[in-house]
């Protein structure tokens, strides 16, 4: 039923993230990948056959997850395992952001049609025209040029225009990122640097 698919989805994301990490197993061969895709089709068909008037909202949501999200996540995890981050640079974002945009627009069109949606995410994923950001805006931490990156915000804007907008957050002190480094789980958490480069002193001025 729907609960089983929920468990499969959660476990699949956890397994992919850990099993095919930088120190994990190599990406599977073509036959194994096809078997995985075939399994997703079986789940989709079972969801379709289990759909009733009372659970249609739930089953349609999980069909979206099974049909698109799990497949997309697997393909991205395997690509990174085979090629690493360097080959595609920031455009590697696009594999995930395309799927996230598809999911968000699906929610807007179906699950929450006619309602306002608040989406919480890393700002870099929600902006548009990211390729115009100067990669050397922080001289202490120059980045690879953002050429070619098309985040969720850009893709959603192309569909709904000014009905979607992003609000960015900044801070003067504390920590930023996700997770807990003590868990050694690949968390991206770091302390906010006080008294930054004088040319980027918005936080200091506000403080």
Buried (B, 14 or more C-beta within 10 A) or exposed (E): EEEEBBEBBEEBBEEBBBEBEEEBEEBBEEEEBEEBEEBBEEBBEBBEEBBEEEBEEBBBBBBBBBBBBBBBBBBBBBBBBEEEEEEBBBBBBBBBBBBBBBBBBBBBEEBEEEEEEEBEBEBBBBBBEBBEEEBEEEEEEEEEBBEEBBBBBBBBBEEEEEEBEBEEEEEBEEEBEEEEEEEEEEEEEEEBEEEBEEEEEEBEEEE
